[in-house]
Amino acid sequence: MAGNDITIHSPDGDFTGYLAKPGSGGGPGVVVIQEIFGVNQVMRQLTDMYAAAGYVALCPDLFWRQEPGIQITDQSEAEWQRAFELYQGFSVDKGIEDIDATIAALKKVEGCGGKVGSTGYCLGGLLAYLAGCRTGAAASVGYYGVGIERHLGEAANIQGAVMLHIAEEDKFVPKEAQATIRDGLIGNDRVIIHSYPGMDHAFCRYGGEHYDAAAAEQANQRTLAFFNQHLK
């Protein structure tokens, strides 16, 4: 499935996003939120996956303020260093504003009908959680989001539904942070949390060091069932 880049308008300027549509040409919308490597081949594959499942999927370039169009692999130390530089210079608040602009843009895409949700990975996992708190996303799914424990006070603002996938051996989300997330969100009937024993960070990244096909399949099927429930 081949997608294409489109322009997204925001109050701060224009940026691009990778758009993929289902074979039927239409469906509900899903904003796919990047890791710290930009809208690279992995993110495009994931966007294509959601399109193949019946969603109009759009992955915005959230690093456009620093280096528009950057696509990093995770295969060398230099690439990791550049990715962390971009991550450290990234504004979460501006990122959420860009996701809000992406939701608005997606709703105007031909074939996008009904509700719009979001899903994200790593940095994008945090942003998906915050999209659930700060935007009109009807359903948001965060994969191994980094830093969610610092934003638990915002959970009271969730209007749609949120699902979180937590890797129990995540080196970037230590067990203390995982416990804080669970304790802070327990009892919130808008939030579902799934934990994956033995899994490390980025267990759903195709070709990544910690990719686990079985766990990735389980997580993705849970996500698609969740979206089918809340977006279709």
C-alpha positions as CSV (number, residue, x, y, z in Angstrom):
1,M,0.0,0.0,0.0
2,A,1.5,3.3,-1.1
3,G,0.7,6.5,0.7
4,N,1.7,10.1,0.0
5,D,2.8,13.2,1.8
6,I,0.3,16.0,2.4
7,T,0.6,19.5,3.8
8,I,-0.9,20.2,7.3
9,H,-1.7,23.8,8.2
10,S,-1.1,25.1,11.8
11,P,-1.1,28.5,13.4
12,D,2.7,28.3,13.5
13,G,3.2,27.3,9.9
14,D,2.8,24.4,7.5
15,F,4.3,20.9,7.9
16,T,3.9,17.6,6.2
17,G,2.4,14.3,7.1
18,Y,2.4,10.8,5.5
19,L,-1.2,9.8,4.5
20,A,-2.4,6.3,3.8
21,K,-5.9,5.3,2.9
22,P,-7.7,1.9,3.0
23,G,-8.5,0.1,-0.2
24,S,-12.1,1.1,0.2
25,G,-11.0,4.7,0.0
26,G,-12.5,5.8,3.3
27,G,-13.0,5.1,6.9
28,P,-12.5,6.7,10.4
29,G,-9.3,8.6,11.0
30,V,-6.2,7.7,13.0
31,V,-3.3,10.0,13.7
32,V,-0.1,7.9,13.9
33,I,2.4,9.6,16.1
34,Q,6.1,9.2,15.6
35,E,9.0,7.9,17.7
36,I,12.1,10.0,18.1
37,F,13.3,9.0,14.6
38,G,10.9,11.1,12.6
39,V,8.4,9.9,10.0
40,N,10.8,7.1,8.8
41,Q,10.1,3.8,7.1
42,V,8.9,2.2,10.3
43,M,6.3,4.9,10.9
44,R,5.2,4.7,7.3
45,Q,4.8,0.9,7.6
46,L,2.7,1.4,10.7
47,T,0.6,4.0,9.0
48,D,0.0,1.6,6.1
49,M,-1.0,-1.0,8.7
50,Y,-3.8,1.1,10.0
51,A,-4.9,2.0,6.5
52,A,-5.0,-1.7,5.6
53,A,-7.2,-2.2,8.7
54,G,-9.8,0.3,7.3
55,Y,-8.6,3.6,8.7
56,V,-7.6,6.8,7.0
57,A,-4.2,7.2,8.7
58,L,-2.0,10.3,8.9
59,C,1.5,10.5,10.4
60,P,2.6,14.1,11.0
61,D,6.2,15.3,11.0
62,L,6.4,16.6,14.5
63,F,10.1,17.5,14.3
64,W,9.4,20.1,11.5
65,R,10.4,23.0,13.7
66,Q,13.9,21.6,14.1
67,E,14.6,19.6,10.9
68,P,11.7,19.1,8.5
69,G,11.4,15.8,6.8
70,I,14.1,14.0,8.8
71,Q,14.0,10.2,8.7
72,I,16.4,8.4,11.0
73,T,16.9,4.7,11.4
74,D,18.1,3.2,14.7
75,Q,21.1,1.4,13.2
76,S,24.1,3.5,14.4
77,E,25.3,5.4,17.4
78,A,25.3,8.7,15.4
79,E,21.7,8.2,14.4
80,W,20.7,7.6,18.0
81,Q,22.6,10.7,19.1
82,R,20.8,12.8,16.5
83,A,17.4,11.3,17.5
84,F,18.1,12.2,21.2
85,E,19.1,15.7,20.2
86,L,15.8,16.2,18.4
87,Y,14.0,14.7,21.4
88,Q,15.7,17.0,23.9
89,G,14.8,20.0,21.7
90,F,11.2,19.0,21.3
91,S,8.3,20.9,22.9
92,V,5.6,18.5,24.1
93,D,3.1,21.3,24.3
94,K,3.8,22.4,20.7
95,G,3.7,18.8,19.6
96,I,0.1,18.4,21.0
97,E,-0.8,21.6,19.2
98,D,0.5,20.0,16.0
99,I,-1.4,16.8,16.7
100,D,-4.6,18.9,17.1
101,A,-3.9,20.5,13.8
102,T,-3.3,17.1,12.3
103,I,-6.7,15.9,13.6
104,A,-8.3,18.9,12.0
105,A,-6.5,18.3,8.7
106,L,-7.4,14.6,8.7
107,K,-11.1,15.4,9.1
108,K,-10.9,17.3,5.8
109,V,-9.2,14.5,3.9
110,E,-11.5,13.0,1.3
111,G,-12.8,9.6,2.5
112,C,-12.2,10.3,6.2
113,G,-15.6,10.0,7.9
114,G,-16.8,9.7,11.4
115,K,-14.5,9.8,14.4
116,V,-10.7,10.4,14.7
117,G,-8.3,8.6,17.1
118,S,-4.6,8.7,17.7
119,T,-1.9,6.2,18.4
120,G,1.8,6.7,19.1
121,Y,5.1,5.0,20.0
122,C,7.8,6.0,22.5
123,L,7.7,9.8,22.4
124,G,4.5,9.3,20.4
125,G,3.1,7.1,23.2
126,L,3.3,10.0,25.6
127,L,1.8,12.3,23.0
128,A,-1.1,9.9,22.3
129,Y,-1.9,9.8,26.0
130,L,-1.8,13.6,26.1
131,A,-3.9,13.8,22.9
132,G,-6.5,11.9,24.8
133,C,-6.3,14.5,27.6
134,R,-6.1,17.7,25.5
135,T,-7.7,17.1,22.1
136,G,-10.9,15.8,20.6
137,A,-9.5,12.4,19.8
138,A,-12.2,9.9,20.4
139,A,-9.7,7.1,21.3
140,S,-6.0,7.2,21.9
141,V,-3.5,4.4,22.2
142,G,0.0,4.8,23.6
143,Y,2.8,2.3,23.1
144,Y,5.5,2.3,25.8
145,G,5.1,6.1,26.3
146,V,8.0,7.8,28.0
147,G,7.1,10.3,30.7
148,I,3.4,9.6,31.2
149,E,3.9,9.4,35.0
150,R,4.6,13.2,34.9
151,H,1.2,14.0,33.4
152,L,-1.2,11.9,35.4
153,G,-3.0,14.9,36.7
154,E,-4.4,15.5,33.2
155,A,-6.2,12.2,33.1
156,A,-9.3,13.8,34.6
157,N,-9.6,15.7,31.2
158,I,-10.0,12.5,29.1
159,Q,-13.2,12.7,27.2
160,G,-12.8,9.8,24.9
161,A,-11.0,6.5,25.7
162,V,-7.3,5.7,26.3
163,M,-5.3,2.5,26.0
164,L,-1.7,2.1,27.2
165,H,0.7,-0.7,26.3
166,I,3.5,-1.0,28.9
167,A,6.7,-3.0,28.4
168,E,7.6,-4.4,31.8
169,E,11.3,-4.4,31.1
170,D,11.3,-0.9,29.5
171,K,14.7,0.7,30.1
172,F,13.2,4.2,29.5
173,V,10.1,3.6,31.7
174,P,11.5,2.0,34.9
175,K,9.3,-0.2,37.1
176,E,8.8,2.7,39.5
177,A,7.3,4.8,36.8
178,Q,5.2,1.9,35.6
179,A,3.8,1.5,39.1
180,T,3.1,5.3,39.3
181,I,1.2,5.1,36.1
182,R,-0.9,2.2,37.1
183,D,-1.6,3.7,40.6
184,G,-2.5,7.1,39.1
185,L,-4.9,5.7,36.5
186,I,-6.5,2.9,38.4
187,G,-10.2,3.5,38.8
188,N,-10.4,5.7,35.7
189,D,-13.0,3.9,33.6
190,R,-11.8,5.7,30.4
191,V,-8.3,4.1,30.6
192,I,-7.2,0.5,29.8
193,I,-3.7,-0.6,30.6
194,H,-2.0,-3.7,29.2
195,S,1.4,-4.9,30.4
196,Y,3.8,-7.2,28.5
197,P,6.1,-9.3,30.7
198,G,9.7,-9.7,29.5
199,M,9.3,-7.0,26.8
200,D,11.6,-4.1,26.4
201,H,11.0,-0.7,24.9
202,A,10.0,-0.6,21.3
203,F,8.9,-4.2,21.1
204,C,6.6,-3.2,18.2
205,R,9.3,-1.5,16.1
206,Y,9.7,-3.5,12.9
207,G,13.3,-4.5,12.6
208,G,14.3,-3.0,16.0
209,E,16.6,-4.6,18.5
210,H,13.8,-5.5,20.9
211,Y,11.1,-6.3,18.3
212,D,8.9,-9.2,19.3
213,A,6.5,-10.5,16.7
214,A,4.1,-12.3,19.1
215,A,3.9,-9.4,21.5
216,A,3.6,-6.8,18.7
217,E,0.8,-8.9,17.2
218,Q,-1.1,-9.1,20.5
219,A,-0.7,-5.3,21.1
220,N,-1.7,-4.4,17.6
221,Q,-4.8,-6.6,17.7
222,R,-5.8,-5.1,21.0
223,T,-5.4,-1.6,19.5
224,L,-7.5,-2.4,16.4
225,A,-10.2,-3.9,18.5
226,F,-10.2,-0.8,20.7
227,F,-10.4,1.5,17.6
228,N,-13.2,-0.7,16.1
229,Q,-15.1,-0.2,19.3
230,H,-14.6,3.5,19.7
231,L,-14.1,4.9,16.2
232,K,-16.4,2.8,13.9
